[in-house]
Amino acid sequence: MLKRLWAITHKEFLHIIRDPRTLGIIFLMPIVQLTLLGYAATTDIEYLPIAVLDWDRTAQSRGLVEAFRASAYFRLARAAESEAQLAGWIEGGQVRAGLIVPAGFGRDLLKTGRAQVAFVIDGSDPAVATAAYQAALGVGQAQSVQLIETRLGVSAASAPGIDVRPRVWYNPEMKSTNFMIPGIIGMVLQFFTTLFTSLAIVREREQNTIEQLLVTPIRSIELVVGKTLPYVVVAFLVVLEVLAIGVWWFGVPIRGSVPLLLTLSALFLVTSLGIGILISTVSKSQQEAMFLTFLTAFPSIFLGGFFFPIDAWPWWLQAISYAVPMRYLLIIIRGIILKGVGLPALWEQVAALCIFGPLVLTLASVRFAKRLE
Amino acid sequence: MKDETSGAVIQAEGLTKVFRRRPHGAMVTAVEGLSLTVGRGEVLGLVGPDGAGKTTTLRLLTALLRPTSGTARVAGLDTVRQAAALKQHIGYMPQTFSLYRDLTVDENLGFFADVFGLGGPERKVRVDRLLGFSRLEAFRTRRAAQLSGGMQKKLALACALLHQPEIVFLDEPTTGVDPVSRREFWDILLELHLQGVTVVVSTPYMDEAERCTRVGLMYQGRLMVCDTPAAIKNMVEGQLLALRPADVRAAEAIVQAVPGVREVQTYGELLHAFVDDAAEALPRLVAAMEGAGVAVHDARPARPRLEEAFISLVRPQSVEQGKTRMEEREGTAKT
């Protein structure tokens, strides 16, 4: 039994080695994904280009502009001469926001202690607009506090009032990469294993090598396990690759236990291998298997909460997401990496995967056995 | 051997396989009521046109397919209930190349050695012997994809023989192989025969069928006859005349009309006529043709070959069963 299993696994490893290009792509793909999702798919704002229209030109107005510049959220890309010019830049996309300091800003501030500025935001990208809005408010408030302190000659801390001090746990800088990279691990675990498992089995049928295998004492369970084992190994190597890049390049902190992360990933693999085998039983060609894998990957990624938080969805969509194994995996991975939680906090997700895995795998094995006949 | 019948290694009783043909779900009978007994050490050739049911028969006997009805015992084991145990006793070489093209000759052999649990010195002995046997020693590190068609077939045979099966099933092993390799391949099969291995081989070539100890003629899913080549040739009623007329098509019509002629077959420029008495009929046929203005270059009595016997045996069947069945069969994918 083990000998035959090893025979198949060994052969499958040979197939992988014989095709170094595919192997290269397997390891290159996460790098591309990480680059795209780590840099491009970020909603954090950093040095957002803005234009400044300063009608006031006083020490006070320059102080405010300097505060914006120093915040590192904004980059003062241009200085506008008129509102029309500023509007044109926002329209053309050269800047994403504009700070308009009206004439008399400095005078009002000195006299009454109150003054107004306008901050115009390009709202066509809501995520960026929201972030810019928050950042601008923050800069303004910080300036106000400073003003109060200098005017009253006291420190703000001793002034009466309710001090709400928000503290963001787990991802204090609220960096998207910290959210995305654990997600990519989930994607690798699902997508790669499903794809390569289904391809490896369908190839055997497409090239008719299955006919020769069937007259040998190999049992279908040996065939399935033996063929998928090498891809499990490859999947784990890719996971380690993503983790390494995440930690050393993007500075994603791993707060929890890596062995627990890998163990629970292995648990999830039971499900994604099952899906791969299931796909292989309904596909006649490798091409068909590839399309079907994509078909399952997209709902998994979206409904699993890869990009968007599930809690913000309508109830019926949330209900559907419970049927997506990826949902549980992402909670587990993000929990372990970002929050450093252990099994006690994750038992619901682990239980769900313990149900899904054997269910899918059993279904797949039954279908696989039938298909052989 | 658990067999009661001494020496019988294959016993099939009324084997029938019905496929549901896609997309319309029409039922197609690929093999119908096939009964067969093969003795130890025989070389049984299954001949017949494409779609006759040869491949399905081999797949039924190798337990790759379950029969719709009927039973088969191979090496004393039931092909349905004891399919797993059976696999240790048989070797099978499918019609299409079914080894791993991206693996080398050595790796392919190694894989099947692993699968059959061959280890130790015995493994090396067998692999070396089979490589010598199939003349593949020089190509051990070559990938299967880069072997010629004939070498691929020999490698496939070597892989099927690694576990030293008692019975080897080969599905058209020489189709698409050059004549020299074809001859080499048959030398290997006869070598196996001498070693006492039972060989069941399907082939579209009648000259290969002549080399078998017994030949089964399959037509439209049925085993029409199964006997030694000599006995099958004797089944043809009447004697054979080989004629070489100037115009075969004109001559065919003329000869068919001559009284006492049972059957006429054409082979290129040759016309074969089955008659009751060759010596008596020969001058009459020549006279009839020449009388109608068709010159005759050559006319002589001939020994019927398997090919003539086969056509002679299936002709009444095909006429009897009519055209519908033929049409149904033409659309059937080879199964």
Interface residues (C-beta under 8 A of the other chain):
Chain A: K3 R4 W6 A7 I8 H10 K11 L14 H15 R18 D19 Q207 N208 T209 I210 E211 Q212 L213 L214 V215 T216 P217 I218 R219 E373
Chain B: T62 A63 L64 L65 R66 A84 K87 Q88 I90 G91 Y92 P94 T96 F97 S98 L99 Y100 R101 D102 L103 E107 F111 F112 D114 V115 F116 G117 A156 C159 A160
